[in-house]
Amino acid sequence: MWRTVGSLCLSWAPSLLLCLILGILVAFLAYCAYVQYIHLKYDHIPGPPRDSFLMGHTTTLKKASENYRVVHDLFLRWAEEYGPVYKINILHHVVLCPTSPEAVKEFMMSPKYPKDPYAYNRLFYLFGKRFLGKGLLTDPDHNHWYKQRRIIDPAFSHTYLMQMVGVFNEKAEQLMEQLAEKADGKQQVSLHAVINCVTLDVITKVAFGMDLGLVEGNQSAFPNAISMVLKGMAQYMHDPFMEYMPRHWSFIRQVQESAELLRKTGRECIMRRKQAMLDGEELPKDILTKILKCAEQEDGLDDEIMLDNFITFFIAGQETTANQLSFTMMELTRQPEITQRLRQEIDDVIGFKKDIGFEDISNLAYMTQVLKESLRMYPPGPGTSRYTKDDTIIEGIRIPGGVTLAFNTYVMGRMEKFFPDPYKFDPERFNPSAPKPNYCYFPFALGPRSCLGQVFSQLEARVVLSKLLQRYEFELVPGQSFELMDTGTLRPRDGVVCTLRPRK
């Protein structure tokens, strides 16, 4: 009997194998037909030639982003070559890249266009580990996002943030004390590294009541964990197949461990605070306390969603401000006239005070212009995306629905037609009396989905920059480049390594 069954199996094996091969072939041909349908649907829109029928522009994009190079320079070149709307193909997916102010206004200012679910759902997990989930940054469901925003908004109100200026001063003053030991004109200091410590100390203290003491030299795994998840995010978005390639597995494991560390820390922090609330303990007046109290009034907020936002605050609240300040200092090392004018304003408004008040910050008008110009040339978050399910028209071009629209402030900020002489660092572009093009500049996005933390970020940036220029002269170490690198956010490639001297 068993011999008969074995013989039947052997006789069926070729047939089963043939059926499997035919099934795979039919599925592949069906997929190819779908890709061809997508091509026909969008091929009337200008764009660069595809690298291949199936992979689209994947090879070119991957090459442009190797070694953390800035892929947005390629997007800028394509925008100038192919006009106000061009397309990018990635397998069966199409991304349209408008550089039209009217399109920015239409799609970013209206709540009816959600964030692109294809891009942002990919960030729910990072190599199989929950990462940004459905927090404020990534949630494509407008109603669900709006509930979160309503709960979290009060913690970032002007009134509440005014109470945080003391922490900005405290942490920035600790940095000044550390730099005083190195300000001999000889020791080299990576400004990006030390500013990173300040911004991470600030966000953990004012948001979660944690005191890491990084500025004072305490060791922590957090800076490396944040750097790893950002690098992982950049690689993951540019190369969706890398997790299946053994040569990347060591890197992927480090990224997974970093994501786990951040979520584990967040979970412990939230659980401790909730327990303290139940026990009637005195609570710190930080962002987490405010959010938990607001959540109680709004039928709560799921713990995993809270964690998603914990990770978002941790990364966005530290990384983007540190990068903006580092870019600003990098540019000021070759702009002596702008630096002198900034110092004069600081002398007039702040003088020798160590504690910078909220009113002082409000009076730093020229510094605001400098920081805005820094964000035009070097936006840490270079773009965002929206999704349109309905047919529309952009710049006279028919756009079939069901497509992603990628808006890029880095690209539009460097286009001559919007900003004359775009590679010149000129804060006068943002003088209140200067003419400014509308809907070409959006480093914090625009409309209802604009960045919740932009006021927080710019208050902190003005306090730290004021103290740096109030106390020290900076000189860039020879051999430093002004190149950028893309690690999920844009940052100075060489770290802005300087020598310092006390200001006379």
C-alpha positions as CSV (number, residue, x, y, z in Angstrom):
1,M,0.0,0.0,0.0
2,W,2.7,2.5,1.0
3,R,4.6,1.6,-2.1
4,T,1.5,2.4,-4.2
5,V,1.0,5.8,-2.4
6,G,4.7,6.6,-2.9
7,S,4.4,5.8,-6.6
8,L,1.4,8.0,-7.0
9,C,3.1,10.9,-5.3
10,L,6.2,10.5,-7.5
11,S,3.9,10.5,-10.6
12,W,2.1,13.6,-9.4
13,A,5.2,15.5,-8.4
14,P,6.0,16.8,-12.0
15,S,2.4,17.9,-12.4
16,L,2.4,19.7,-9.1
17,L,5.7,21.4,-10.0
18,L,4.3,22.4,-13.4
19,C,1.2,23.8,-11.8
20,L,3.2,25.8,-9.4
21,I,5.5,27.2,-12.1
22,L,2.4,28.1,-14.2
23,G,0.7,29.7,-11.3
24,I,3.8,31.9,-10.6
25,L,4.1,32.8,-14.3
26,V,0.4,33.8,-14.5
27,A,0.7,35.9,-11.3
28,F,3.8,37.6,-12.7
29,L,2.2,38.3,-16.0
30,A,-0.9,39.7,-14.2
31,Y,1.4,41.9,-12.1
32,C,3.2,43.1,-15.3
33,A,-0.2,43.9,-16.9
34,Y,-1.1,46.0,-13.8
35,V,2.2,47.9,-13.9
36,Q,1.6,48.6,-17.6
37,Y,-1.9,49.8,-16.8
38,I,-0.4,52.2,-14.2
39,H,2.2,53.4,-16.8
40,L,-0.6,54.1,-19.3
41,K,-2.6,55.9,-16.7
42,Y,0.1,58.4,-15.7
43,D,2.5,58.5,-18.7
44,H,1.1,61.7,-20.0
45,I,2.7,63.5,-17.0
46,P,6.3,64.6,-17.6
47,G,9.1,62.8,-15.8
48,P,12.6,61.2,-16.2
49,P,13.0,58.0,-18.2
50,R,12.4,54.9,-16.1
51,D,15.4,52.7,-15.3
52,S,13.4,49.6,-16.1
53,F,9.8,48.6,-16.8
54,L,9.2,47.0,-13.4
55,M,11.5,48.8,-11.0
56,G,10.8,52.3,-12.4
57,H,13.2,54.8,-11.0
58,T,14.3,52.7,-8.0
59,T,17.9,52.2,-9.1
60,T,18.4,55.9,-9.7
61,L,16.9,56.8,-6.4
62,K,19.0,54.3,-4.5
63,K,22.2,55.5,-6.2
64,A,21.3,59.1,-5.4
65,S,20.9,58.3,-1.7
66,E,24.0,56.1,-1.3
67,N,26.2,57.0,1.7
68,Y,23.4,59.1,3.0
69,R,23.6,61.6,0.2
70,V,20.8,64.1,-0.2
71,V,18.4,62.6,-2.7
72,H,16.5,65.9,-2.8
73,D,19.2,67.4,-5.0
74,L,18.1,64.9,-7.6
75,F,14.5,66.0,-7.1
76,L,15.5,69.6,-7.5
77,R,17.2,68.8,-10.8
78,W,14.2,66.9,-12.1
79,A,11.9,69.8,-11.0
80,E,13.9,72.3,-13.0
81,E,14.1,69.9,-16.0
82,Y,10.5,68.5,-16.1
83,G,8.4,71.4,-14.9
84,P,5.9,72.1,-12.1
85,V,4.7,68.5,-11.9
86,Y,6.7,65.3,-12.7
87,K,6.2,61.7,-11.8
88,I,8.4,59.0,-10.2
89,N,7.7,55.3,-10.7
90,I,8.5,52.7,-8.0
91,L,7.2,49.3,-9.1
92,H,3.4,49.8,-9.4
93,H,3.4,52.9,-7.3
94,V,3.5,56.4,-8.7
95,V,4.5,59.5,-6.8
96,L,3.9,63.0,-8.3
97,C,6.1,65.9,-7.3
98,P,4.5,69.3,-7.7
99,T,6.5,72.5,-7.3
100,S,3.4,74.6,-7.7
101,P,2.5,77.2,-5.0
102,E,-1.2,76.7,-6.0
103,A,-0.9,73.0,-5.5
104,V,0.8,73.5,-2.1
105,K,-2.1,75.8,-1.1
106,E,-4.8,73.4,-2.4
107,F,-3.5,70.1,-1.0
108,M,-1.7,71.2,2.2
109,M,-4.2,73.8,3.5
110,S,-7.2,71.6,3.2
111,P,-8.1,68.8,5.7
112,K,-9.7,66.7,2.9
113,Y,-6.4,65.5,1.6
114,P,-4.9,63.0,4.1
115,K,-1.2,62.2,4.5
116,D,-0.2,59.5,2.0
117,P,-1.1,56.2,3.5
118,Y,1.5,54.3,1.4
119,A,4.4,56.3,2.8
120,Y,3.3,56.8,6.3
121,N,1.9,53.3,6.9
122,R,5.4,52.0,6.0
123,L,6.6,53.9,9.1
124,F,4.1,52.1,11.4
125,Y,6.7,49.4,11.7
126,L,10.5,49.6,11.2
127,F,11.9,46.2,10.2
128,G,9.1,44.5,11.9
129,K,9.2,46.5,15.1
130,R,6.4,49.1,15.9
131,F,8.0,52.5,15.3
132,L,5.9,55.6,14.7
133,G,2.7,53.7,14.6
134,K,-0.3,55.9,14.3
135,G,1.0,59.0,16.1
136,L,0.4,62.6,15.1
137,L,3.1,62.5,12.4
138,T,2.0,59.4,10.6
139,D,-1.8,58.9,11.1
140,P,-3.5,59.2,7.7
141,D,-7.0,59.0,9.2
142,H,-8.0,62.6,9.6
143,N,-10.7,62.0,12.3
144,H,-8.4,59.8,14.4
145,W,-5.6,62.3,14.0
146,Y,-7.9,65.2,14.9
147,K,-8.8,63.5,18.2
148,Q,-5.1,63.1,19.1
149,R,-4.3,66.7,18.1
150,R,-7.2,67.9,20.3
151,I,-5.7,66.1,23.3
152,I,-2.1,67.1,22.7
153,D,-2.6,70.7,21.5
154,P,-2.9,72.3,25.0
155,A,0.6,70.9,26.0
156,F,2.1,73.0,23.2
157,S,0.1,76.2,23.7
158,H,2.0,79.5,24.0
159,T,0.9,79.9,27.6
160,Y,2.2,76.4,28.6
161,L,5.4,76.8,26.6
162,M,6.3,80.0,28.4
163,Q,6.8,77.9,31.5
164,M,9.4,75.9,29.7
165,V,11.8,78.8,28.9
166,G,13.4,78.2,32.3
167,V,14.5,74.7,31.2
168,F,15.8,76.0,27.9
169,N,18.0,78.5,29.9
170,E,19.1,75.9,32.4
171,K,20.3,73.3,29.8
172,A,21.8,75.9,27.5
173,E,23.7,77.4,30.5
174,Q,25.1,74.0,31.3
175,L,26.4,73.8,27.7
176,M,28.1,77.2,28.1
177,E,29.9,76.0,31.2
178,Q,31.1,72.9,29.4
179,L,32.3,74.9,26.4
180,A,34.2,77.3,28.7
181,E,36.6,74.5,29.5
182,K,37.3,74.1,25.7
183,A,37.3,77.7,24.6
184,D,41.1,78.0,24.2
185,G,41.2,78.4,20.4
186,K,42.8,75.0,20.1
187,Q,40.5,72.2,21.2
188,Q,38.1,71.0,18.5
189,V,34.4,70.8,19.3
190,S,31.7,69.2,17.2
191,L,28.9,71.7,17.5
192,H,26.3,69.3,16.1
193,A,27.2,66.7,18.8
194,V,27.1,69.1,21.8
195,I,23.9,70.8,20.5
196,N,22.3,67.4,20.2
197,C,23.0,66.8,23.9
198,V,21.3,70.1,24.8
199,T,18.1,69.4,22.7
200,L,17.8,65.9,23.9
201,D,18.2,67.0,27.5
202,V,15.6,69.6,26.9
203,I,12.9,67.4,25.3
204,T,13.3,64.6,27.8
205,K,13.0,67.1,30.7
206,V,10.1,69.3,29.5
207,A,8.2,66.5,27.8
208,F,8.7,63.5,30.1
209,G,10.3,64.8,33.4
210,M,13.5,62.8,32.7
211,D,16.9,64.3,33.5
212,L,19.6,62.6,31.3
213,G,22.4,65.1,32.1
214,L,24.0,64.5,28.7
215,V,25.4,68.1,28.6
216,E,27.2,67.4,31.8
217,G,28.8,64.3,30.4
218,N,26.5,61.5,31.6
219,Q,26.4,58.5,29.3
220,S,23.2,57.4,27.7
221,A,22.1,55.0,25.0
222,F,19.5,57.4,23.7
223,P,21.6,59.6,21.3
224,N,22.8,56.5,19.5
225,A,19.4,54.9,19.5
226,I,17.8,58.0,17.9
227,S,20.6,58.1,15.3
228,M,20.1,54.4,14.5
229,V,16.3,54.6,14.0
230,L,16.7,57.7,11.8
231,K,19.3,56.0,9.6
232,G,17.1,52.9,9.6
233,M,14.1,54.9,8.6
234,A,16.0,56.5,5.7
235,Q,17.3,53.2,4.4
236,Y,14.0,51.5,4.9
237,M,12.1,54.1,2.8
238,H,14.7,54.1,0.0
239,D,15.2,50.3,-0.2
240,P,12.1,48.3,0.7
241,F,13.8,45.0,0.0
242,M,16.9,45.4,2.2
243,E,15.5,43.5,5.2
244,Y,15.6,40.3,3.0
245,M,19.3,40.7,2.2
246,P,21.7,39.0,4.7
247,R,24.4,41.7,4.3
248,H,22.0,44.2,6.0
249,W,20.9,42.0,8.9
250,S,23.5,43.3,11.4
251,F,22.5,46.9,10.7
252,I,18.8,45.9,10.9
253,R,19.3,44.2,14.2
254,Q,20.8,47.4,15.6
255,V,17.9,49.5,14.4
256,Q,15.4,47.0,15.9
257,E,17.2,47.1,19.2
258,S,17.2,50.9,19.2
259,A,13.5,51.1,18.4
260,E,12.8,48.6,21.2
261,L,14.8,50.7,23.7
262,L,12.9,53.9,22.9
263,R,9.5,52.2,23.2
264,K,10.5,50.4,26.4
265,T,11.6,53.6,27.9
266,G,8.5,55.4,26.8
267,R,6.2,52.6,28.2
268,E,7.9,52.7,31.6
269,C,7.7,56.5,31.7
270,I,4.0,56.6,30.9
271,M,3.1,53.8,33.3
272,R,5.0,55.5,36.2
273,R,3.2,58.8,35.5
274,K,-0.2,57.1,35.3
275,Q,0.4,55.3,38.6
276,A,1.6,58.6,40.2
277,M,-1.7,60.2,39.1
278,L,-3.7,57.3,40.6
279,D,-1.7,57.6,43.9
280,G,-2.4,61.4,44.1
281,E,1.2,62.3,44.0
282,E,2.5,65.8,43.0
283,L,3.1,65.7,39.3
284,P,5.8,67.6,37.3
285,K,4.3,70.3,35.1
286,D,5.6,68.8,31.9
287,I,4.1,67.9,28.6
288,L,3.3,64.3,29.5
289,T,1.3,65.4,32.6
290,K,-0.7,67.9,30.5
291,I,-1.4,65.2,27.8
292,L,-2.6,62.6,30.3
293,K,-4.9,65.1,32.0
294,C,-6.4,66.2,28.7
295,A,-6.7,62.6,27.6
296,E,-8.9,61.9,30.7
297,Q,-11.3,64.6,29.5
298,E,-11.4,63.1,26.0
299,D,-12.2,59.4,26.8
300,G,-8.6,58.5,27.0
301,L,-5.8,57.8,24.5
302,D,-4.7,54.2,23.7
303,D,-1.3,53.4,25.4
304,E,0.2,52.3,22.1
305,I,-0.8,55.6,20.5
306,M,0.7,57.4,23.4
307,L,3.9,55.5,22.8
308,D,3.8,56.4,19.1
309,N,3.7,60.0,20.1
310,F,6.4,59.5,22.7
311,I,8.8,58.3,19.9
312,T,7.7,61.2,17.6
313,F,8.4,63.8,20.3
314,F,11.7,62.1,21.3
315,I,13.0,62.2,17.7
316,A,11.4,65.4,16.3
317,G,11.8,67.4,19.4
318,Q,15.5,66.8,19.6
319,E,16.8,66.0,16.1
320,T,15.3,68.8,14.0
321,T,16.1,71.6,16.4
322,A,19.7,70.4,16.8
323,N,20.1,70.1,13.0
324,Q,18.7,73.6,12.4
325,L,21.0,75.2,15.0
326,S,24.0,73.3,13.6
327,F,23.3,74.4,10.1
328,T,22.8,78.0,11.3
329,M,26.2,77.9,13.1
330,M,27.8,76.3,10.1
331,E,26.6,79.1,7.8
332,L,27.5,81.9,10.3
333,T,31.2,80.8,10.3
334,R,31.3,82.1,6.7
335,Q,29.0,85.1,7.2
336,P,30.9,87.6,9.4
337,E,28.6,90.5,8.7
338,I,25.4,88.6,9.5
339,T,27.1,87.2,12.7
340,Q,28.1,90.7,13.8
341,R,24.6,92.0,13.3
342,L,23.2,89.1,15.2
343,R,25.6,89.8,18.1
344,Q,24.6,93.5,18.1
345,E,21.0,92.5,18.5
346,I,21.8,90.1,21.3
347,D,23.8,92.8,23.1
348,D,21.0,95.3,22.7
349,V,18.2,93.0,23.7
350,I,19.8,90.6,26.2
351,G,23.1,92.2,27.2
352,F,25.0,90.1,29.7
353,K,22.0,88.4,31.2
354,K,22.2,84.6,31.8
355,D,18.4,84.1,32.0
356,I,16.8,85.0,28.7
357,G,13.1,85.8,29.3
358,F,10.2,85.1,27.0
359,E,9.9,88.9,26.2
360,D,13.6,88.9,25.2
361,I,13.0,86.1,22.8
362,S,10.1,87.9,21.2
363,N,12.4,90.9,20.6
364,L,15.0,89.0,18.6
365,A,13.6,90.0,15.2
366,Y,16.8,89.6,13.2
367,M,17.6,86.3,14.8
368,T,14.1,85.1,13.7
369,Q,15.0,86.1,10.1
370,V,18.3,84.2,10.3
371,L,16.7,81.1,11.6
372,K,14.0,81.2,8.9
373,E,16.7,81.6,6.2
374,S,18.5,78.6,7.7
375,L,15.3,76.6,7.4
376,R,14.9,77.7,3.8
377,M,18.3,76.4,2.7
378,Y,18.7,73.6,5.2
379,P,15.3,72.2,6.3
380,P,15.9,69.2,8.6
381,G,12.5,67.8,7.5
382,P,12.6,68.4,3.7
383,G,9.1,67.5,2.8
384,T,5.7,65.9,3.3
385,S,3.1,64.1,1.2
386,R,-0.6,64.1,0.6
387,Y,-3.0,61.7,-1.1
388,T,-5.7,62.5,-3.6
389,K,-8.3,59.8,-4.4
390,D,-10.1,62.0,-6.9
391,D,-9.0,63.3,-10.3
392,T,-7.7,66.8,-10.3
393,I,-5.7,69.3,-12.4
394,I,-2.3,70.8,-11.4
395,E,-0.8,73.5,-13.6
396,G,-3.0,72.4,-16.5
397,I,-2.0,68.8,-16.2
398,R,-4.8,66.2,-15.7
399,I,-4.0,64.1,-12.6
400,P,-5.9,60.8,-12.2
401,G,-7.0,60.1,-8.7
402,G,-5.5,57.5,-6.4
403,V,-2.0,59.0,-6.3
404,T,0.6,60.3,-3.9
405,L,1.7,64.0,-4.1
406,A,5.1,64.7,-2.6
407,F,5.7,68.3,-1.6
408,N,9.3,69.4,-1.0
409,T,10.3,72.6,0.8
410,Y,14.0,71.9,0.2
411,V,13.4,71.8,-3.6
412,M,11.1,74.9,-3.7
413,G,13.4,76.8,-1.3
414,R,16.3,76.4,-3.8
415,M,14.4,77.3,-7.0
416,E,15.4,80.6,-8.6
417,K,11.8,81.5,-9.6
418,F,10.7,81.5,-6.0
419,F,13.9,82.8,-4.3
420,P,16.3,84.8,-6.5
421,D,19.9,83.8,-6.0
422,P,18.8,80.8,-3.9
423,Y,22.2,79.7,-2.8
424,K,23.0,83.0,-1.2
425,F,22.3,83.0,2.6
426,D,20.3,86.2,2.9
427,P,18.1,86.7,6.1
428,E,16.7,89.9,4.5
429,R,14.4,87.6,2.5
430,F,12.4,87.3,5.7
431,N,12.4,90.9,6.7
432,P,8.7,91.7,7.5
433,S,8.7,94.4,4.7
434,A,10.3,92.2,2.1
435,P,8.1,90.7,-0.7
436,K,7.7,86.9,-0.2
437,P,6.3,84.3,-2.5
438,N,3.4,82.4,-0.9
439,Y,3.2,78.7,-0.4
440,C,6.9,78.1,-1.4
441,Y,8.3,77.7,2.1
442,F,7.0,75.1,4.6
443,P,9.7,73.7,6.8
444,F,7.0,72.8,9.4
445,A,4.4,71.9,6.8
446,L,1.3,74.0,6.4
447,G,-2.4,73.8,7.2
448,P,-4.1,71.6,9.8
449,R,-1.3,69.0,9.7
450,S,1.5,71.6,10.3
451,C,4.1,70.7,12.9
452,L,2.7,70.8,16.5
453,G,6.2,71.6,18.0
454,Q,7.3,74.4,15.8
455,V,6.8,77.1,18.5
456,F,8.6,74.9,21.0
457,S,11.5,74.4,18.5
458,Q,12.0,78.0,17.6
459,L,11.9,79.2,21.3
460,E,14.6,76.7,22.2
461,A,16.6,77.6,19.1
462,R,16.6,81.3,19.9
463,V,17.7,80.7,23.5
464,V,20.6,78.3,22.6
465,L,21.8,80.5,19.7
466,S,21.7,83.7,21.8
467,K,23.9,82.2,24.5
468,L,26.4,80.7,22.0
469,L,26.8,84.1,20.2
470,Q,26.7,86.0,23.4
471,R,29.7,84.1,24.9
472,Y,31.9,82.8,22.2
473,E,33.7,83.3,18.9
474,F,33.7,80.4,16.5
475,E,36.1,79.3,13.8
476,L,35.5,76.3,11.5
477,V,38.3,73.8,11.6
478,P,40.1,73.7,8.2
479,G,39.0,70.8,6.0
480,Q,35.4,70.9,7.1
481,S,32.9,70.7,4.3
482,F,29.5,72.4,4.0
483,E,27.9,69.2,2.7
484,L,24.7,67.7,3.9
485,M,23.7,64.2,4.7
486,D,20.3,62.6,4.7
487,T,19.7,60.2,7.7
488,G,16.0,60.6,7.7
489,T,16.5,64.2,8.5
490,L,19.0,66.5,6.9
491,R,22.1,67.3,9.0
492,P,25.6,68.7,8.5
493,R,27.8,65.8,7.2
494,D,31.0,66.9,9.0
495,G,29.4,67.9,12.3
496,V,30.4,71.6,12.2
497,V,33.7,71.0,14.1
498,C,35.0,74.4,15.4
499,T,37.5,75.9,17.7
500,L,36.2,78.4,20.3
501,R,37.4,81.5,22.1
502,P,35.6,83.6,24.7
503,R,34.1,86.6,23.1
504,K,35.9,89.8,23.8
